[in-house]
């Protein structure tokens, strides 16, 4: 089972898109719970999280959140990111056979224009991060944000693609 963790601030539409993409994973029994970590949103982020049955935290510590996760694996993604077809089977197989972190592959259908890609470092969670709960507990430090937490990881690459969150932000 997998716990999905998202960190939000005023990202109601992006959160809704990601949660809708995760429904199939919940139906298939892969996604056990979703945790939304909020930074003082003033939009409907809390309502969206509540309607989807997510655990919503406006004050939190990453170590406590990881310890309370129901799944033995964690998937950290940005609000607005959406895994593409085939992700459920691949992630299920990956977590059954591996013990090291992994990331999705960037979607070939959604690429930034060339000049925006040159000399730019990719945000740490742009391709998500899948990791075992035990490894996450040992890597987390109190007060860390998710972006800091995932920077230290050296993940493998999954063949399943992820539409990055910037696509949802650009569509606003």
Steps between C-alpha positions, in 0.01 A plus 500: 500500500605854421455831683501808276631825652444845347609841626265788406444870526201651317498222241139384506463426125838327479423286806167396348674390178755288684240341725281408203799325338560301820145362519586206274789410732264499798245286315774249410609484865839664445434840662399457864494864608585852390651765727475869411748729678381858481685831539211733585286471189220754468321325215299177503798267546371372835151436356642305204718291730209431735261408216757253366550338841857623543670567829556877509763667719556874531766452769729204464843352535625276219627231739157473666324490165722222370464294816119530480484389134292188451694374201840330509600715202457875455442695181586870524354710216424864429136610478408499131727209406319207341636151438425365154343169393678188624634655819300277733640173366856631484498649849339184642772287346776741599406510869469120507851446358710797615613681812645821349332830398374566148366790292262514209618584148418846367201495266605520137174676421564791735843655469602852583615710203869452424617836640317431827682165534852630435699567816204429723508257787190289536304551824564204733142369486428567133513127423378386841685268734402148597681363804467242777359632826800366698744693282284812520493487880877478519551785249247745645597773745258708702407827329588386147286588201438227246727661239794490744418146600507357149817679382722254685355195323657318204197337337466258214281599208164337432384465142155638589461865411383785720343820371676763714312747716612802295262384224202543735627839622546621141140405419358728772 
